[in-house]
Amino acid sequence: MRHYKCRLLLLFRIRSKEVLRT
């Protein structure tokens, strides 16, 4: 389950970067 959280965080960070870029 820990891996799941890490992956979620990574996805969230990528989404945040995309939103910031927009």
C-alpha positions in Angstrom: 0.0 0.0 0.0 2.9 2.3 0.6 3.8 2.0 -3.1 0.3 3.1 -3.9 0.7 6.3 -1.9 4.0 7.0 -3.6 2.5 6.6 -7.1 -0.5 8.7 -6.2 1.8 11.5 -5.0 3.8 11.3 -8.2 0.6 11.5 -10.2 -0.6 14.4 -8.2 2.7 16.3 -8.6 2.6 15.8 -12.4 -1.0 17.0 -12.5 0.0 20.0 -10.3 2.8 20.9 -12.7 0.5 20.7 -15.7 -2.0 22.9 -14.0 0.7 25.4 -13.1 2.0 25.4 -16.7 -1.5 26.2 -18.0 
